[in-house]
Amino acid sequence: MKPKNSELFLPLLLLFAGTALASDKKAVEAPKDDFMAGSVVKSDDWEIDRVKNIETFKGHVSFRNSQYKLNADNAVYHHKTKKWDMRDNVYSLRTFENGTRIEMFCDSAEYFENMQKSTLHSGKNRVKSVYHSPGHGVMTGLSDRLDADNSAGTLNFSGNFTVFTDSATVIGEKGVYRNSTGEFAITGNTPFAVGINEKHQTYLEGELITLNKDTHDISAYRNVKGLVVSKDGESLFKKKTGAAK
């Protein structure tokens, strides 16, 4: 059984939800209808500012339960705006019952509870999202920034976007993933795709490149150029205009 599309690549949106907070070595029990119920949030230091109405967690911030894991060096929760700020070595892991795992790595992140939106930022390294799917291999995305909108079911990757599988790589300036289609749409700076298998090497470029998350099929649209070369160097196919797959 495959995970629902609405669950894909959005672990941070749920990881930051809820306000069950804990100090060093202590846990606060969450309401039973809260996804954090039965979990523990830890940090080296916990500060409450009742004037600004914020809570600050410093050092080895961690959250874990049977489905979620979150680590960061620092975290701040703003009660008035219901906003989480996470920074330095932010990592999240979401595990599904069918064995699917989704990991995210970034230098800082923001989550707005009311709007169900999150933003992941790069610093020393690009934002990295890794999707492990039994039977479909691993897919990895890299970008300078990632904006996730849970209600819309979209992920927007901006700045030096790259998405790759075990057999293909697609590069462009930006990309959008939509749950409704199950596809990445990559645009900007003439995006291109490079693929390789046991028989062929493939190159495609166009104004738009799409990549299906399950089948890993790649398509190019508008002003398309492409080349398929066999392992012995023979050119098998060339495409200059129109669309290609």
C-alpha positions in Angstrom: 0.0 0.0 0.0 1.4 3.4 -1.0 1.3 6.4 1.3 -1.3 9.0 0.5 0.0 11.9 -1.6 -0.9 14.4 1.1 1.7 12.7 3.3 4.6 13.0 0.9 7.5 15.3 1.5 5.6 17.2 4.2 6.9 15.8 7.5 8.0 19.1 8.9 4.5 20.5 8.8 3.3 17.9 11.3 6.5 17.8 13.3 6.2 21.4 14.3 2.5 21.1 15.2 1.3 21.0 18.8 2.6 22.7 21.9 3.6 19.8 24.2 6.9 21.1 25.4 9.5 19.7 27.8 12.6 20.8 29.6 15.9 18.9 30.0 15.3 15.3 30.9 11.6 16.0 31.6 8.5 15.4 29.5 5.1 17.0 29.4 2.3 14.6 28.5 0.3 15.8 25.4 -3.5 15.4 25.0 -4.4 12.0 23.7 -5.8 13.4 20.4 -2.4 15.2 19.9 0.0 13.4 17.5 2.7 14.1 20.1 1.0 12.0 22.7 3.4 9.5 24.2 6.4 11.3 22.9 9.2 13.4 24.6 10.6 16.7 23.7 14.1 17.4 25.2 16.7 20.1 25.2 19.7 21.2 27.3 18.1 24.4 28.3 14.5 25.7 28.3 13.5 29.3 28.9 10.1 30.9 29.2 9.6 34.6 28.5 6.1 35.5 29.8 6.4 39.1 28.6 7.1 38.2 25.0 5.1 35.0 25.4 7.8 32.8 23.8 9.6 29.6 24.8 13.2 29.0 23.8 14.9 25.6 23.6 18.7 25.5 23.4 21.1 22.7 22.8 20.3 19.2 21.5 16.6 19.9 20.9 15.0 16.6 20.0 11.5 15.1 19.5 10.7 11.4 18.9 7.8 9.0 18.8 7.0 5.9 16.8 6.5 7.9 13.5 8.5 11.1 13.9 11.9 12.2 14.8 13.2 15.8 14.9 16.6 17.3 15.9 17.9 20.8 16.0 20.4 22.9 17.9 17.9 25.6 18.8 14.1 26.2 18.7 11.8 29.1 19.6 8.0 28.9 19.9 6.0 32.2 19.6 2.6 31.7 21.3 1.0 34.8 19.9 1.6 34.0 16.3 1.8 30.2 16.7 5.1 30.1 14.9 8.0 27.8 15.3 11.6 28.9 14.5 14.1 26.1 14.2 17.8 26.7 13.5 21.2 25.0 13.1 21.4 21.4 12.0 17.6 20.9 11.6 16.7 17.3 10.7 13.4 15.5 10.5 12.4 11.9 9.8 8.9 10.6 9.1 8.4 6.9 8.9 5.3 5.2 7.4 3.8 1.8 8.2 4.7 0.5 4.7 8.4 1.2 5.2 8.4 4.5 3.4 10.8 7.1 5.0 11.1 10.8 4.4 14.1 12.8 5.6 14.7 16.6 5.5 17.9 18.5 6.3 18.3 22.2 6.5 20.1 25.0 8.4 16.9 26.7 9.6 13.1 26.3 9.3 9.9 28.2 10.1 6.5 26.7 10.7 3.2 28.6 10.9 0.7 26.4 12.7 -2.4 28.4 11.7 -1.6 28.5 8.0 0.0 25.0 7.9 2.9 26.3 6.0 6.6 25.9 6.6 9.8 27.3 5.0 13.2 25.5 5.0 16.3 27.6 4.5 19.8 26.8 3.4 23.0 28.1 4.9 26.3 26.3 4.6 24.4 23.5 2.7 21.4 23.4 0.4 18.1 22.2 1.8 18.0 18.4 1.3 14.9 16.2 1.1 15.2 12.4 0.7 12.3 10.1 -0.1 12.9 6.4 0.5 10.1 4.3 -1.1 10.1 0.5 -1.0 10.0 -0.7 -4.6 10.7 2.7 -6.1 14.2 3.4 -4.8 15.4 6.7 -3.4 14.7 10.2 -4.7 16.6 13.3 -3.4 15.9 17.0 -3.8 18.4 19.9 -3.2 17.5 23.6 -3.2 18.4 26.9 -1.6 14.9 27.2 -0.1 11.8 25.0 0.2 8.3 26.3 0.9 5.7 23.7 1.9 1.9 24.4 1.9 0.0 21.5 3.5 -3.5 22.8 2.7 -2.6 23.2 -1.0 -0.5 20.0 -1.2 2.5 21.7 -2.8 6.2 22.0 -2.3 8.0 25.0 -3.9 11.8 24.6 -4.4 13.7 27.7 -5.3 17.3 28.4 -6.1 19.7 25.9 -7.7 17.1 23.1 -7.6 18.3 19.5 -8.3 16.3 16.3 -8.0 17.8 12.9 -8.7 17.1 9.2 -8.6 19.4 6.3 -8.9 19.3 6.6 -12.7 18.5 10.2 -13.6 19.2 13.8 -12.5 17.1 16.9 -13.3 18.5 20.4 -12.8 16.8 23.8 -13.0 16.4 27.1 -11.1 13.2 26.1 -9.4 10.7 23.4 -9.1 7.1 22.6 -7.8 5.8 19.3 -6.5 2.0 18.8 -6.5 0.3 16.0 -4.6 -2.5 16.1 -7.2 -0.2 15.0 -10.0 2.5 13.2 -8.1 5.0 15.1 -10.3 7.9 17.6 -10.0 7.8 20.4 -12.5 11.2 22.0 -13.0 11.7 25.3 -14.8 14.2 28.2 -15.1 17.5 28.6 -16.8 16.7 25.9 -19.4 16.3 22.9 -17.1 17.8 19.7 -18.3 17.7 16.0 -17.4 20.5 13.4 -17.7 19.7 9.7 -17.4 21.6 6.5 -17.7 20.6 2.8 -17.6 22.3 -0.5 -18.6 21.8 0.2 -22.3 21.5 4.0 -22.9 22.5 7.5 -21.9 19.8 10.2 -22.3 19.9 14.0 -22.3 16.8 16.2 -22.5 16.3 19.9 -22.1 13.3 22.2 -22.6 11.5 25.1 -20.9 9.7 22.6 -18.6 10.9 19.2 -17.3 8.6 16.9 -15.3 9.6 13.9 -13.1 7.1 11.5 -11.7 7.9 10.5 -8.1 6.7 6.9 -8.5 7.5 5.8 -12.0 10.5 8.2 -12.3 9.4 9.0 -15.9 10.9 12.2 -17.3 9.2 14.5 -19.9 10.4 17.7 -21.6 8.2 20.4 -23.1 8.6 23.4 -25.3 11.8 24.1 -27.3 13.0 20.5 -26.5 16.4 19.2 -27.4 17.4 15.7 -26.7 19.9 12.9 -27.4 19.9 9.2 -26.6 23.2 7.4 -27.0 23.9 3.7 -26.6 26.7 2.5 -24.4 28.8 1.9 -27.5 28.5 5.6 -28.4 25.9 5.2 -31.2 23.4 8.1 -31.4 20.0 6.5 -31.4 17.6 9.5 -31.2 17.7 13.2 -31.5 14.8 15.6 -30.8 15.0 19.4 -31.4 11.5 20.8 -30.9 8.1 19.9 -29.4 7.8 17.5 -26.5 9.7 14.4 -25.6 9.6 11.6 -23.0 
